[in-house]
Amino acid sequence: MLKKILIPLLILLICVSAASAGELYTPDDFTFTGGTGRVTITCPEIRVSGEEILATVVFSSPHYEYVKVGDETYPTVCDDSTSTAVIPAPVNWSFDILACTTAMSTPHEISYTLYIRVNALADQVVPGLEWESDLPLQYAEGFTVSRFRGGYSLIDVRDGGKYLVVPREMTVPEGLDPSVTVLDQKPENIYLAATSAMSLFDALDALDLIRFSSLRQESWFVPRAADAMAAGKILFAGKYDTPDYEMLVKDDCGMAIESTMISHAPKVMELLEMLGIPVFVDRSSYESHPLGRTEWIKLYGVLTGRENEAEAYFAGQVEALQEYQDTGLSVAFFYINVHGEAVVRSPADYIPRMIALAGGNYAMADMKAVEQGHASVSVSMEDFYAMAGDADFLIYNADISEPVRSVDELIALNDLLADFKAVKEGNVWCAGKELYQATDHVGAFITDVHRMLTGESGEMVFLTPVQ
């Protein structure tokens, strides 16, 4: 037992000693995401020696055995209430770690994303630029924005890329890390293939910056976007996986905004970049709070030079959001895929959070954690029945599949649905295709769900009853 304690302690002391000759800094800001929420992480100090940066990270649990950064493993030293590790860490960048906990029946690695900001080291992020401030965020966890003197902004997307937004009158700093994608502020002729972003551009009155769309006019539920396509102001330039490269190049496409679906077509992204079209990947759909998804309007405010408008719009959405009392009623949100499986949202997704804000209880709240980075998961109909068979309400998600207009249409998808409590009691609803595109109005869906649960009168925006 003594040996098990002393060996990690000696390794930890060696790590600290190796950096002791360097400079000591206290982080100006430290944030983390991931885990279950039961354990907190702090970073009391970092030490810098030459190009090496070592961070001391402390977990509020004595059960963490080691931390992995990349392929390397770093042991912890534990006392009665904490576990401490010294790990290599970039500053002013988000980075991922795996931390192994022994608090469960078997050791389990938990994924976290850390962000350590040290103002004095800002020039290590963007050489030659002076850090000024960070963009304040209330709900969004998927990105950060660091502002630099001269109007530059560095966008760091969690589990995604890093992007330097450069004002038109400024030049790209020399020595910029090649992994950072350079974006022009107020880019012209954008190719928009992340459909959830269109409503945010609309809210910013910035549709004039979008020239190309991955959807045809009839597929848009953002009225002004559909009107712009009808008027020829926005052109269809092919789906995200088959863009019209010739059209994009001919008309000087300034950038492409893609959803994470582009990960299924990596050669498309590679070719766009080879053609000189920078690619930004929107990950707003992975936000756990609905207002976190809407808060991406601040990111697009930075990109379009409309930060004040973005701040004002988001403040209005926060003020308009209502949180209702728990009704005790359960709700399942799903659709049936081509394989006959039920596709449900992860309990950590923004849809279950909106159901909770509406006063409902998500029927799949106890579902085992799905693979990180996936907002939804496919389950067998038998497993779905076990989770949602007694749910008080069913909401069929028509975003990807076709809407169901009758109970008979629903049961035709799978006979087992006839045995669901909500089907027997006539409590089945359908969420329209416009829901996913309505990133700018999450409060309306919450109100819809509350009216569904309580029978309160009022016009529905996204939900229709399935008779």
C-alpha positions in Angstrom: 0.0 0.0 0.0 2.8 2.4 0.9 4.5 1.6 -2.4 1.3 2.5 -4.3 1.2 5.9 -2.6 5.0 6.7 -2.8 5.5 5.9 -6.5 2.9 8.4 -7.8 4.1 10.9 -5.3 7.7 10.6 -6.5 6.6 11.0 -10.1 4.6 14.0 -9.2 7.5 15.6 -7.4 9.8 14.9 -10.4 7.3 16.7 -12.6 7.0 19.7 -10.3 10.8 19.8 -9.9 11.3 19.8 -13.6 9.2 22.9 -13.9 10.3 24.6 -10.7 13.0 26.6 -12.4 10.3 28.2 -14.6 7.9 31.0 -13.9 4.8 30.5 -11.8 1.4 31.9 -12.9 -2.1 31.9 -11.4 -4.7 31.4 -14.2 -6.8 34.4 -14.9 -9.6 32.0 -15.8 -10.2 28.3 -15.7 -13.2 26.4 -16.9 -14.0 22.7 -17.6 -16.8 20.8 -19.2 -17.6 17.1 -19.1 -18.1 14.5 -16.4 -21.3 14.0 -14.5 -21.3 17.3 -12.6 -20.5 15.6 -9.3 -16.8 16.4 -9.4 -15.3 19.9 -9.9 -11.8 20.6 -11.2 -9.6 23.6 -10.2 -6.3 24.8 -11.6 -4.4 26.7 -8.8 -1.2 27.3 -10.8 0.8 26.6 -13.9 4.6 26.7 -14.3 6.3 27.7 -17.5 9.9 26.7 -18.4 10.9 27.5 -21.9 8.3 25.9 -24.2 7.1 23.5 -21.5 3.9 24.4 -19.6 2.8 22.3 -16.7 -0.6 22.8 -15.0 -1.6 21.6 -11.6 -5.1 20.3 -11.7 -7.1 19.3 -8.6 -10.2 17.0 -8.6 -12.7 17.4 -5.8 -12.6 13.6 -5.2 -9.9 11.3 -3.8 -10.7 8.6 -6.3 -8.9 9.7 -9.4 -6.0 7.4 -10.2 -4.4 9.1 -13.3 -4.9 11.7 -16.0 -4.3 11.1 -19.7 -3.2 13.9 -22.1 -2.9 12.5 -25.6 -1.1 9.2 -25.3 0.7 10.0 -22.1 -0.5 9.0 -18.6 0.2 11.2 -15.5 -0.4 9.8 -12.0 -2.3 11.6 -9.3 -1.6 12.1 -5.6 -4.7 11.7 -3.4 -5.6 12.9 0.1 -8.8 12.5 2.0 -10.8 14.8 -0.4 -8.9 15.5 -3.6 -6.7 14.1 -6.4 -4.0 16.2 -7.8 -2.0 15.8 -11.1 0.6 17.8 -12.9 0.0 17.7 -16.6 1.3 19.4 -19.7 -1.2 22.0 -20.8 -1.6 24.6 -23.5 -2.8 28.0 -22.2 -5.5 30.0 -23.8 -6.6 26.9 -25.8 -9.2 24.3 -24.8 -7.8 20.8 -24.7 -9.1 17.3 -23.8 -8.1 15.0 -21.0 -9.2 11.6 -19.7 -9.3 11.1 -15.9 -9.6 7.6 -14.4 -11.9 7.3 -11.4 -12.0 4.3 -9.1 -15.2 5.5 -7.4 -17.3 3.1 -9.5 -17.3 -0.7 -9.3 -14.6 -0.8 -11.9 -12.1 1.9 -13.0 -13.6 4.3 -15.5 -12.1 7.0 -17.7 -14.1 10.2 -17.9 -13.6 12.8 -20.6 -13.1 16.5 -19.8 -12.3 19.6 -21.8 -10.2 22.2 -19.9 -9.5 25.8 -20.7 -6.8 27.7 -18.9 -6.5 31.4 -19.6 -3.4 33.3 -18.6 -3.4 36.9 -19.9 0.3 37.3 -19.6 0.8 34.5 -22.0 -1.7 35.6 -24.7 1.1 36.1 -27.2 1.8 32.4 -27.2 -1.6 31.9 -28.8 -1.5 34.6 -31.5 2.1 35.9 -31.8 2.3 39.7 -32.0 -1.2 40.3 -30.7 -2.2 41.7 -27.3 -5.1 40.0 -25.5 -7.9 42.3 -24.4 -10.8 40.3 -23.1 -12.9 37.1 -23.5 -16.4 37.1 -24.8 -18.8 36.7 -21.8 -21.0 33.6 -22.2 -23.9 32.5 -20.0 -25.0 29.1 -21.3 -22.9 28.1 -24.3 -20.1 25.5 -23.5 -19.1 24.7 -27.0 -16.9 27.6 -27.8 -14.9 30.5 -26.4 -13.8 33.8 -28.0 -10.7 35.7 -27.1 -10.5 39.3 -28.2 -7.2 41.0 -29.2 -6.2 44.5 -29.8 -6.8 45.6 -33.4 -10.2 43.9 -33.6 -8.9 40.3 -34.0 -10.8 37.5 -32.3 -9.8 33.9 -31.7 -12.7 31.4 -31.8 -12.0 28.1 -30.1 -14.7 25.4 -30.7 -14.8 22.6 -28.3 -13.9 19.3 -29.9 -13.5 21.3 -33.1 -11.2 23.8 -34.7 -9.6 27.1 -33.9 -10.3 30.2 -36.0 -8.8 33.6 -36.1 -11.2 36.3 -37.3 -9.3 39.1 -39.0 -10.8 42.5 -39.7 -10.7 43.4 -43.4 -8.3 46.3 -42.9 -5.8 44.1 -40.9 -3.3 41.5 -41.9 -2.8 37.9 -40.7 -0.2 37.9 -37.9 3.2 36.3 -38.8 4.0 33.0 -37.0 0.4 32.0 -36.6 0.0 28.3 -35.7 -0.9 26.5 -39.0 -3.7 24.6 -37.2 -5.6 27.9 -36.8 -8.0 28.7 -39.7 -8.1 32.3 -40.8 -11.5 33.8 -41.4 -12.2 37.3 -42.8 -14.5 39.3 -40.6 -17.8 40.1 -42.5 -17.0 37.4 -45.1 -18.8 37.7 -48.4 -20.6 35.0 -50.4 -20.9 32.4 -47.6 -21.8 28.9 -48.4 -24.2 27.8 -45.5 -24.5 24.1 -45.0 -25.1 24.3 -41.3 -28.9 24.8 -41.4 -29.3 25.7 -37.8 -27.2 28.8 -38.3 -29.5 30.4 -40.8 -32.0 31.7 -38.3 -29.1 33.3 -36.3 -27.9 35.1 -39.4 -31.5 36.2 -40.0 -31.7 37.5 -36.4 -28.5 39.5 -37.0 -29.9 40.9 -40.2 -26.9 39.4 -41.9 -28.5 37.3 -44.7 -26.8 39.5 -47.2 -23.5 37.8 -46.3 -24.9 34.4 -47.4 -24.8 33.7 -51.1 -25.0 29.9 -51.3 -27.2 27.3 -49.5 -27.0 23.5 -49.2 -30.8 23.4 -49.1 -33.3 24.3 -51.8 -35.9 27.0 -51.2 -38.7 24.6 -50.2 -36.6 23.0 -47.4 -36.1 26.3 -45.6 -38.4 27.2 -42.7 -36.7 30.5 -42.1 -39.1 32.7 -44.1 -36.6 35.4 -45.1 -34.1 32.8 -46.2 -36.7 31.1 -48.4 -37.7 34.6 -49.8 -34.0 35.4 -50.6 -33.7 32.1 -52.5 -36.9 32.9 -54.4 -35.4 36.3 -55.3 -32.1 34.8 -56.5 -30.2 36.4 -53.7 -29.2 33.1 -52.2 -28.4 30.2 -54.6 -28.6 26.5 -54.1 -25.0 25.2 -54.4 -25.4 21.5 -53.7 -25.7 19.5 -50.5 -23.0 19.5 -47.9 -21.5 16.3 -49.3 -21.8 17.3 -53.0 -21.2 21.1 -53.3 -20.9 22.7 -56.6 -17.3 23.6 -56.4 -17.3 25.4 -59.8 -20.1 27.7 -58.7 -18.4 28.4 -55.3 -15.1 29.3 -56.9 -16.6 31.3 -59.8 -18.6 33.5 -57.4 -15.8 34.0 -54.9 -17.2 32.0 -52.0 -15.6 33.6 -48.9 -16.1 30.7 -46.5 -18.2 27.6 -45.9 -20.1 27.0 -42.7 -20.7 23.3 -42.2 -22.5 21.2 -39.6 -20.7 18.2 -38.0 -22.2 16.1 -40.9 -19.1 17.2 -42.8 -17.1 14.6 -40.7 -18.8 12.0 -42.9 -17.4 13.7 -46.0 -13.8 14.7 -45.0 -12.7 14.9 -48.7 -15.2 17.6 -49.3 -13.8 19.7 -46.5 -10.3 19.0 -47.8 -11.1 20.0 -51.3 -12.9 23.2 -50.2 -9.8 24.3 -48.3 -7.5 23.4 -51.2 -9.7 25.7 -53.3 -9.0 28.5 -50.8 -12.4 28.4 -49.2 -12.0 28.2 -45.4 -14.4 25.9 -43.5 -16.0 26.6 -40.2 -17.7 23.7 -38.4 -20.7 24.6 -36.3 -21.2 22.4 -33.2 -24.1 24.3 -31.6 -26.4 21.2 -31.7 -24.2 19.6 -29.0 -25.0 22.3 -26.4 -26.8 20.8 -23.4 -28.9 23.9 -22.6 -31.3 25.3 -25.3 -30.1 28.8 -24.7 -26.5 27.6 -25.1 -27.5 26.7 -28.7 -29.0 30.2 -29.2 -25.9 31.8 -27.7 -24.0 30.8 -30.7 -25.4 34.0 -32.2 -22.6 35.8 -30.3 -20.1 33.8 -32.2 -21.7 34.8 -35.5 -21.9 38.3 -34.2 -18.1 38.2 -33.9 -17.8 36.8 -37.4 -20.2 39.3 -39.0 -19.1 42.4 -37.0 -22.5 42.6 -35.3 -21.5 41.8 -31.7 -23.8 44.5 -30.2 -26.8 43.2 -32.2 -26.0 39.6 -31.1 -25.7 40.7 -27.4 -29.0 42.5 -27.6 -30.9 39.7 -29.3 -29.6 37.0 -26.9 -30.5 39.1 -23.9 -34.0 39.3 -25.2 -34.2 35.5 -25.6 -32.9 35.0 -22.0 -35.6 37.4 -20.7 -38.3 35.7 -22.7 -37.5 32.2 -21.6 -39.9 30.8 -19.1 -39.3 27.9 -16.7 -42.4 26.1 -15.6 -43.2 24.0 -12.5 -42.7 20.3 -12.8 -46.0 18.6 -13.8 -44.8 15.1 -13.0 -45.7 14.0 -16.5 -43.2 12.1 -18.7 -42.4 12.8 -22.3 -40.6 10.7 -25.0 -39.1 12.5 -28.0 -38.1 10.1 -30.9 -38.4 9.0 -34.5 -38.2 5.6 -36.2 -35.3 5.2 -38.6 -35.1 3.2 -41.8 -33.8 0.2 -39.8 -36.9 0.2 -37.6 -35.1 1.5 -34.6 -36.2 4.3 -32.3 -33.8 7.2 -32.4 -33.9 9.2 -29.1 -32.0 12.2 -27.7 -29.3 11.8 -25.2 -30.4 12.9 -21.7 -27.7 15.6 -21.8 -29.1 17.0 -25.1 -30.9 20.4 -25.3 -34.2 18.8 -26.3 -34.6 16.9 -22.9 -33.6 20.2 -21.2 -36.4 22.1 -23.0 -38.8 19.4 -21.9 -37.7 19.8 -18.3 -38.0 23.6 -18.6 -41.6 23.1 -19.9 -42.4 21.1 -16.7 -42.0 17.6 -18.1 -39.8 14.7 -17.3 -37.8 13.1 -20.1 -38.7 9.5 -20.3 -35.2 8.4 -21.2 -33.5 10.4 -18.4 -32.0 7.2 -16.9 -30.6 6.0 -20.3 -27.0 5.0 -20.1 -24.6 7.7 -21.3 -24.2 7.5 -25.1 -20.9 7.9 -26.9 -19.4 11.3 -26.3 -20.1 13.7 -29.2 -23.4 12.1 -30.2 -26.7 14.0 -29.4 -28.9 11.0 -30.2 -28.8 7.2 -30.1 -30.6 4.4 -31.8 -32.2 1.7 -29.7 -34.3 -1.4 -30.4 -38.1 -1.0 -30.2 -38.0 -3.4 -27.3 -35.6 -1.2 -25.4 -37.6 1.9 -26.4 -40.8 0.3 -25.0 -39.0 -0.5 -21.8 -38.0 3.1 -21.4 -41.1 4.9 -22.8 -43.9 2.5 -22.9 -45.5 4.2 -19.8 -44.6 7.7 -20.9 -47.6 10.1 -20.6 -46.8 11.8 -23.9 -45.0 10.9 -27.1 -43.5 13.6 -29.4 -42.5 12.3 -32.9 -39.5 14.1 -34.3 -40.1 14.9 -38.0 -36.8 16.8 -38.5 -35.2 13.9 -40.3 -38.1 11.5 -41.0 -41.5 12.4 -42.5 -44.2 13.8 -40.2 -46.8 11.4 -38.9 -50.4 12.8 -39.3 -52.4 10.0 -37.7 -52.0 7.3 -35.0 -52.5 4.7 -37.8 -49.5 6.2 -39.6 -47.5 6.0 -36.4 -48.4 2.4 -35.6 -47.6 1.5 -39.2 -44.0 2.3 -38.4 -44.0 -0.4 -35.8 -46.9 -2.4 -34.3 -45.4 -2.2 -30.8 -46.3 1.5 -30.7 -49.9 0.5 -30.3 -49.1 -0.7 -26.8 -47.7 2.6 -25.6 -49.7 4.3 -22.9 -49.6 7.7 -24.7 -50.9 6.1 -27.9 -53.8 4.4 -26.1 -54.7 7.7 -24.3 -54.4 9.9 -27.4 -51.4 11.9 -26.2 -49.2 11.8 -29.3 -47.8 14.9 -30.9 -45.5 15.7 -33.8 -42.7 18.2 -33.9 -42.3 19.8 -37.3 -39.2 20.0 -39.5 -38.9 23.7 -38.7 -37.9 23.0 -35.1 -34.2 22.3 -35.8 -33.8 25.4 -37.9 -35.4 27.6 -35.2 -32.2 28.1 -33.2 -33.3 31.7 -32.5 -36.6 30.9 -30.8 -36.2 28.1 -28.3 -38.7 29.6 -25.9 -41.6 28.9 -28.3 -41.0 25.1 -28.2 -40.9 25.2 -24.4 -44.2 27.0 -24.3 -45.6 24.4 -26.8 -44.6 21.5 -24.6 -46.0 23.2 -21.5 -49.3 23.7 -23.3 -49.3 20.1 -24.4 -48.7 18.9 -20.8 -51.3 21.1 -19.2 -53.9 21.5 -21.9 -53.5 25.3 -21.6 -55.0 27.1 -24.5 -52.9 29.0 -27.1 -51.5 28.6 -30.6 -48.8 26.0 -31.1 -45.7 26.9 -33.1 -43.9 23.6 -33.5 -46.2 20.9 -32.2 -49.3 19.4 -33.8 -51.6 16.7 -32.4 -51.5 13.2 -34.0 -55.1 12.1 -34.1 
